Amino acid sequence: MKISGLSLDSARYGAMRSLPVAVSVFAYGMVYGLLTREADLSFTEAVLSSGLVFAGSAQFVALDMWTHPLPVAALIFTTFIVNLRHVLMGASLAPWLDPLPRRHRWPLLFLMADETWALTYGAIHKDKSDMGFMVGAGAVIWAAWMGATVTGRMVGTIIPNPEAFGLDFAFTAVFLALLAGLWKGKGDIPPWLVAATTALVAHHFIPGKWYIVAGGLAGSLTGLWGNRADG
């Protein structure tokens, strides 16, 4: 079954492929749930923040700034900077997103978290699926993130120190695994190295979250330059 470039087979494949990643998402999602209690968010606020925002790193940044009175302008600007990487992510999937009707395109963009983007991008470029992959993967990862937020919130009094269980490392581990899945060959080394180096240098010298944007742009431009040189 296939509707407007979204096949049920690809959705099932995306759901299955995302299960190992969802386990890690659940681990660091629990950390977010735990921290919402420390930030004095109500249970409803914690659940709505994950269900409606669904942006792990931005949610952690916002939670770190969650004080009273709430610094609304600084909060909006900082999360905007953190999420600028979605411009690059969306552009990379534009050839497959643009042909879709808007009624399908906008829900897909909501599901385009870092994990779902990486898994979908890898599957599409290996000619193993269409954008239905993101539907399945996004649904599973969204459910894992929501379940983790609720679980973390409820067991907050039982696990006061998530670092003692290594839950804080799950965020790093899942992205290392995703990088391995995106590996295409030696040609990936220059843009990855440039992105990592630029991000580290920017993190050291520039305050705020600009290192995320700087690393992403530097790596993308390096990859573009390499492709043109090969052509």
C-alpha positions, 0 to 999 in steps of 0.5 A: 500500500502506498499513498502519496509517497508514503508506503505502509511497508516503509513505515513498518520498516522504519518502526522496526529499525528505530526500536534499538534507538528508541531504547536509548531515547527512553534512557535519556528521556527518563533523565528529562522527566527526572529534571522536570521535577527539579525545575518545578514543572507540574506533571501536566507541563512535563508531559505537554512539553514532550508531547507537543515540542518533541525536541530533546536537546532543545527541551534540555536547554529550555529546562536549564533556563526554566527560572522564575520569572521566566526569561522568555526572550532569552529562552526563545532565542536560545532554542531557536539557535539550537534548532537551526540545525533542522534547516539543514536536516529539512534541506537534505530531505527536501527532494522527498518531502517537496512532492508530498501534499502539505497535509502529509508534509507538516506532520512529517516535519513534526516527527523530524527529530535528530534520530528519525532524520538520521535513520530516514536519511540513511534508509532513503539513500540506500534505496530501502524506503520512502518517506513512510519510513519517517512515519514509523520511526517517528511514531516509535521514537515519539512514544518512547520519548513520551513514555520516558518523560512520564516514567522519569517524572514518576520515579524522580524520588527513587533515582535522584542521581541519573548520572550514577546509572549512566543514563546521561551518557545515553544521549551521546551513545545514541548519536555515535550509533547514528553516525555509524549508520550514516557512514558511506565511506572515506569521503565522509571523514573530511566533513565530519572532522571539520564539523567536529573541530569547528564545533569544539572551537566555537564552543570554547570561544563563543558563548551560547549554543552557536557551536551547533550551528557552526559545526553543522554549517562547516561540515555541510559546506565541506561536504558540498565542496568535496562533492563539487571537486569530485564532479 
